[in-house]
Amino acid sequence: MTFFGLSNAESNYLFGLSLTLLGSLINRILFKNKCKVRSIAFLNILMSIFISKIIFGTAQTIIFNSIIAINFMMLRITFFRKHKHVNILINIFLSFCYQYFYSPSYDISDENDLIACMFFFIIRMGYVSDSFTGNWYESFAYIYFVPGFAVGPVVLLKDFVRLVNRVGNSKIKIVLKNNKKKDIEIKDENKSQNTFKRTSLMNVFSLFFGLFTVFAIKPFNIDEEIYGKHSLSKKLFYMFCFAYRKKGILYFVWSFASLCYAICGIEAYNVDFMKIESATSFKFHPKNWNISAYVFYRQFFYENAIFFLDNLGVRNNKKFAVYFTFLCSAAMHSIKACELVFFGTFGISTKLLDIFIESIPFIRNFSLLKFMIIHLYSAFLILIKDCSTFSEIFNMWKQVYFSGFAILISLGIISYICKFIKKIK
């Protein structure tokens, strides 16, 4: 059944989200009545499996739950609990197997494949293997917790356990502190009520903005328009439309998930909508976009890479650690070539673009121009997100005359000239 011109997969996904909202309300009742962890685990397992069946279908639900079962069997072995990165690698391998063998064979659409669900599962299972308490009910409740099962964001296992076992009606706030790790604060309900309402209001605004952009852009056949015989300015317009269609979907889904968490008493959000849309610095994009993944990457990849490279005596170890983290992110996202190119290019140009901008006086002091450059370059990178092969990526960028790289190279040349003139003076 379809409505508002949506496909069956999109309709099923929206129905699954409405059931997620219902499941969050049930969880709120469970937490308020201080139910036992086993009851919370049992009900979340049933609800998540039912939601998964609606969104992904029976076959994919069986596949996903089989992967979860494999992980819990591995969790019984001490080796996998001691070596958390092995667990992550195995799950990435299982995700690759699904993408390579099952998804193409049955022509699974992007709207109802397991790739995004597997991505957040890898993060959740990484936390379980890292801080397993020995309580299986807590781990099952955490993995199957309805608000984050299919759409994210991801909270830490220890924070979730504190939520389940909290005393009274205090709210729990999950935030980024100093951009280094995710901390938890337990505050009195009355004192945190205004902040909680403001956060929820921002999530609602982000949700409707995402929904509006998706429906506003949906009537346009953007892919054909980009490949059409249009002027550069028109193609750049369609490039922005493509980028906002992609971002709009994530704004809607992640904001909806954050509201579901809010119902359960958690302030957890996965994207800082205002900081992304008003950005005048490119290097902070990874911190403000997919926040729960950023926290995970820093803890499991970035910090370990720095430690390893430091022991080897490698200079500029932070720079290489950043590149390594972006490659790990690409592997966790998808087997497609576009992810490798997207995150590889993003990793290399993250600080480079900011360095060029800050070294050019007439751009550095003009916020609107910085804003336009950053959003144009971001849209240029997002443009390849639907490409499967390197040739498709090349052709897609060719259609917009490699405008992103042209901007980067031009800024580099102007930056060099400005530095040269400064030295002469």
GIJO-V814458 format. One record per helix or strand of 3 or more residues. SS is the DSSP state (alpha for helix, beta for strand). FROM is the first residue (numbers start at 1). LEN is the number of residues. Records with the same first field share a line. If there is no record, write none. Layout:
SS: FROM-LEN / FROM-LEN
This chain:
alpha: 8-25 / 37-20 / 58-18 / 78-5 / 84-22 / 110-3 / 115-16 / 136-8 / 146-4 / 157-8 / 189-30 / 222-6 / 232-32 / 273-5 / 285-4 / 291-21 / 317-17 / 337-22 / 361-4 / 367-16 / 390-10 / 403-22
beta: 171-7 / 181-7
